[in-house]
Each structure stands twice: as C-alpha cells, then as structure tokens.
Amino acid sequence: MMKSTRIVLLTAASLLISSATLAVADESATLADALTSGKTGVNVRARYEHVDQDNFLEKADAVTARLRLNYRTGQWSGLSGFVEYDYVFHLLNDFNSGAGTSPDKGQYPVVADPKGADLNQLYLDYGFNTDSKARFGRQRILLDNQRFVGGVGWRQNEQTYDALTFSTSAISKTNLSYSYVGYVRRIFGDGVPAGSHNVDSHLLNARIAINDAWSVTPYYYYIDNKDAAAASTATAGARVVGSVKAAEGKISLVAEFATQQDAGNNPVNFDADYAHLSGMWSSANGLSLGLAYENLGGNVLPGMAFRTPLATLHAFQGWADKFLSTPDAGISDVFATVKFKAGKWNLAGVYHDFSSDVGSIDYGTEFDVSAGTKLSDNYSILLKGAFFSGEPGGIADTSKVWIMFTANY
C-alpha cells in the first residue's frame, strides 16, 4: 500500500481515538446487569429455490431453512457485546450447494446455501462518546449499496468479517468509517477452503452531506487476499447521491466512478474502471420508474477486468447470478426498473441488457420480477423470479424461481 494511504488510515483511526469520552446514556450499573439485561432475537427464514439451467441435465430444487439466534447485551462503561448463531437445514437437497460443499451433487446447478452451523457474528462495541465507537470481532460490514463491500444477505449463510471498525460522525456533516479486516467469512462456511479467506484489508469510507438532498462518498478499499491472489485489489472512487423534485414526485439520482489496480500478491498487473449512472422517478401513489447504466471495465487480455470480491453480488447484474465474476472483456449493464405498491404488496420488475465493455460481445438479456408483503409485524413472504436468455454459444439460459417465508421475533 502507498505510504500516503497508510497515513490517511492512521490519521482517521487517531481522530476517532482522540475523541474518547465515555458514553453514559442507558448504562447498566454493573457488568452483571449488562450481561443479563440484553435483548434476544430469533429469526427463521425458509425458502424454496428452483433452478433450470441449460448446461445441466438436472434441474435444482432446494428447500432450505435458516434458524438465527442472537443476543445483544446491555451497556456498561461504554462496552456492549453481540453474538449471533445460524444453522441452515436442508429439507429438499436436489442441488449443488457450491464450492465443494456437496461433492456428490455435481449434476445439479448451484444453489449456494450449504447446510450447517455458523457463528455469524461475535463482537464487542466500545462507545467513545455519542459520536464515535469501535467494534472488534466478527461483524457485518455494509458500505453504501454493498456494491463493493457487503454481507451477501440473500444467501442463507451470509458473509461476515473478522475486523476492527472505527466509525464517527464527529466531523461536521460527515459519517466516517474505517475497517481493518483479517478474515472474510464467506457464504460457504468454514468446512471448505473457499469458505474463509485470510486477508490484509483496509476499508475507508466517508459520507459527506452537501445539503439535505445531496451527499458525496469518497472511498478507498485495499484488499490483499492471501488465499485468492486474483482478488487482491486497490479500489478508489466516489459516489454522489441526491434527489430533485419532479411534478408530484421526485427523481433520485446516483453517479459513481471508481478506478482499480492490482494489489498485494496479485500476479496480474492491471488497471480497470467502474462507472454507474442511474435515475429513479418516484410518485406519491407508489409508482417508481428507473433507468440505469453500470459498467465494469475489461480488457482483451485475460484476468484484467474490474472485480468486486467483497460485494453483495446477487443485488447487481440480475438475480440469476450469471455474472458473479466479471468476464475478462468486462460488462456493461443497461437496465430499466418498475416498482409499484398495490395494497400491501410491493411489486417490482427489472429488465437487463448485458454486453461486454470491450469487443462488442452480446452476453444476453434478463427479466426479473418480485412480489413481497408483510403478513403481520412478525411475518413476511416474498415471491421472486429471474429469467436469463443468453446468446447462442454463449452463457447458458437460466431460470430461477423463489418462494421465501420469514419470521422475526
């Protein structure tokens, strides 16, 4: 990492530490009180997923269920703790759960929900004051829209991080966060090599409010992955988000640009760029219409495309998950979105047109639909489908359908 970058990171951490004044609000009188006066949470998520993929003879049918238990302690002398445990059950397992987690299921398409237990989170929080805190341990790290750093929350076993995170709002109109990450606990679990990556990563993100409607977020993400060298990257960029009034609604606008190069132990020297532009008009009656463009740069040489190894990938470039790894020629995604609220139901449709960044390759198109509603304060249901159509001789046609039920207590 460049010397100047290390100075920036150390300065940010020093600023947080130097502001330390113990928080006293909602304090427990004793450590024992803090440990016993916390809040328990229970979550159950059951899901059916069907995958029909042309390059597999068999269709995948998965019925999985995740039980999640967590507990947050009270606060004592600025300290509090949190623990979260997951267990994923397979009720119907005609599918390949991926990354070697089900070696006897290679005839099926992947549904990346391996069974088993996972210590999802275990961390200690320390509040320096009302503006600044530190978090140490296994934790979620969700930055911006999770395009570069996220939790992969759609999968039953989400991605978390063994990390130290400082965050503060002590600087006027700024929310600053810095995380040092030592391990990435990926969705495949610790039972396979792909389930855990040893990294030396620094994640710096600062959201700066320009006014009530607009903000800019510069960021720098340095990843040195000891277990997957091709994922070692240094990414610098900025994201601008805002809105303007339009007729009886508003238009939400996003512009984001980033540049990336190899870092750490990456054996390939490369430079690639990222761009995202989008606009979404939302009316008072629940109708939203959006148009967007996203480009991950590529190259005619292999292994030189822009990559996002810590992203929540399912949320981007179509729900069929055909582009979890960026093609060497890069990818351009032009997509239109329609959202509508019909009674208690939230309906959405997205149409994608995929092509390469270089080389004029047509990858295909995809249509995604979803319908979700809350059945009560504790229960919700989601119906969802993704239908990808590839070009002849290219990426395989794929259809996916989900039915998901969630209970929270």
Buried (B, 14 or more C-beta within 10 A) or exposed (E): BEEEBEEBBEEBBEBBEEBEEEBEEEBBEEEEBBBEBBEEEEBBBBBBBBBBBEEBEBBBBBBBBBBBBBBBBBBBBBBBBBBBBBBBBBEEBBBBBBBBBBEEBEEBBBBBBBBBBBEBBBBBBBBBBEBBBBBBBBBBBEBBBBBBBBBBBBBBBBBBBBBBBBBBBBBEEBBBBBBBBEBBBBBBBBBBEBBBBEBBBBBBBBBBEEEEBBBBBBBBBBBBBEBBBBBBBBBBBBBBBBBEEEEEBBBBBBBBBBBBEBBBBBEEEBEBBBBBBBBBBBBEEEEBBBEBEBBBBBBEEEBBBBBBBBBBBBBBBBBBBBBEEBBBBBBBBBBEBBBBEEEEEBBBBBBBBBBBBBEEBEBBBBBBBBBBBEEEEEEBBBBBBBBBBBBEEEBBBBBBBBBBBBBEE
